Amino acid sequence: MSSLQLPRSSPARIEDFEREQLPEVVGQDPEAAARFAEMQTESELRKLAIRQVAQLWGALDANRAVNWARTLPDAAERDAAFIDIANGLSSVDPGRGVELREQFVAATRPDSALNNLVQQWAGYDFDAALAWTNARAPGAQRDDLMQRLIYVRAAAGKPADAARLVTESSLSGAARTAAVASVAREWASRDGDAAQEWIQTLEPATLN
């Protein structure tokens, strides 16, 4: 990497480098790429560079990427990097991407990044994502995750399976109402009579 000339001139040249060459740099020497990202003083260029490094490095070696992200001085920047690293890891191993993000969130507090990662995981291995979600502590976060899984099942053309998940889950209140609505919407687009028949089996409070 000593022969690599990282750009230090105009923002336009730096932006071109980030878009076109930075992925190769991360593959060869991620530490050098990370140093380049941190050198940027223009906020948008820095944000883009750190995001690219985090995602690409996360797919290659998430542990080293996390160690680097921990050194970022700004808390918001650190958390954004942790999310991007998890997204990068998820692109090659969705389950591990979820587990990585889980390390940085509270057990029951909703986290949109975790929701998105679990939803992606469900697209690859629904049963594994469901088992992981069911094993989490009860609370708002698990309710959010279950809603996502129910939606994924319904949108994948399996509304009856999604309806069964609604029945078997511990969802209540607004979370259950939202889950019912997503299943009913997807089911009605395929078989309105079946959707209506299912809705009629539900307790009235569920529909409010």
Secondary structure as GFF3:
##gff-version 3
##sequence-region A 1 208
A	DSSP	alpha_helix	11	20	.	.	.	ID=ss1
A	DSSP	alpha_helix	22	28	.	.	.	ID=ss2
A	DSSP	alpha_helix	30	39	.	.	.	ID=ss3
A	DSSP	alpha_helix	43	69	.	.	.	ID=ss4
A	DSSP	alpha_helix	75	90	.	.	.	ID=ss5
A	DSSP	alpha_helix	94	102	.	.	.	ID=ss6
A	DSSP	alpha_helix	112	124	.	.	.	ID=ss7
A	DSSP	alpha_helix	126	134	.	.	.	ID=ss8
A	DSSP	alpha_helix	140	155	.	.	.	ID=ss9
A	DSSP	alpha_helix	159	168	.	.	.	ID=ss10
A	DSSP	alpha_helix	173	188	.	.	.	ID=ss11
A	DSSP	alpha_helix	192	200	.	.	.	ID=ss12
A	DSSP	three_ten_helix	204	207	.	.	.	ID=ss13
###
